[in-house]
Amino acid sequence: MKILQSVVVKRVLTEKSKLVLLEGYSIKKQQLEKECDQLQFELKRLEKTKKFQQGSLKRHFEKEIQMRQEKAKLLDFQIEQLHILPLGSELKEKEVKAIIEVSEGDRWEDIQSEKTIIIKDGIVDEIR
C-alpha cells in the first residue's frame, strides 16, 4: 500500500544561498515600495477628479499602502535575521508530499518519523 506523507525541505545557509536570499528579499522590498508610490500617485490623481467619495477612497488607499509597508517591515526583519544566522544553519523552505510504500511488518514509528530533504546550493545534499 502507498500513502502520502509530508516531507520538510530545508536549505543549508551558505555564502551563495545567503546572497540569493538577500537579493530576493531586496527585490520584493523594492517592488512593495514601487507599489506604495503608485498607490499614493493614484490616490492623488483620483482626489483631483472628485468623482469618488473622498473619505472612503482615502481609507481604502491608506489601508493598501499600510499593508505593503507592513510587508516591507517584515522583509527588513528577515534581512536582519539572515545577517545574524551563522553559515551552515538549516532554514525550512517548504513542505512537499511524498508517496511512501507501506508493507505488512514495517515499523509504524519509522514510517511516521518526519522525513527531511536537505538542499545545499540548489543540490540535494542529504535525505533524512
C-alpha positions, -999 to +999 in steps of 0.1 A: +000+000+000+012+035-007+005+066+015+011+103+012+034+118+037+047+154+042+084+159+038+102+190+050+126+207+026+154+227+043+181+249+028+216+250+042+227+286+046+259+291+026+275+323+012+259+317-021+224+309-008+227+339+016+233+362-013+204+347-033+180+352-003+192+387+003+187+396-034+152+381-033+143+400-002+156+432-017+137+427-050+105+421-031+110+452-009+117+474-039+085+461-055+065+469-024+080+504-023+071+509-060+035+497-053+032+522-024+044+550-046+020+540-073-009+538-049-001+573-035+001+587-070-033+571-079-049+584-047-038+620-056-049+616-091-084+603-081-087+630-054-083+657-081-111+642-102-136+644-073-158+617-088-155+594-058-163+598-021-131+612-007-132+597+028-138+560+019-114+563-011-086+577+010-092+550+037-090+522+011-058+535-004-042+541+030-051+506+040-035+492+009-004+513+014-002+503+051-004+465+042+025+469+018+045+489+044+040+461+069+052+435+044+083+457+038+089+458+076+087+420+077+112+418+049+136+442+068+133+419+098+140+388+077+171+405+062+183+414+097+178+378+109+196+365+078+227+386+087+226+371+122+223+335+112+256+316+110+266+298+078+256+261+080+222+269+095+192+250+081+163+271+070+129+255+064+120+263+028+087+244+023+069+211+027+062+187-002+043+154-004+059+121-009+045+087-017+057+061+009+054+024+004+039+006+034+040-031+038+030-056+064+057-059+090+070-024+086+076-004+118+050+023+120+073+046+140+098+045+112+071+054+087+057+082+108+090+098+116+094+131+099+114+129+067+136+158+056+154+168+024+185+190+028+194+213-001+228+229-003+234+254-031+205+240-051+216+204-049+200+177-027+227+171-001+210+147+023+177+128+028+169+121+065 
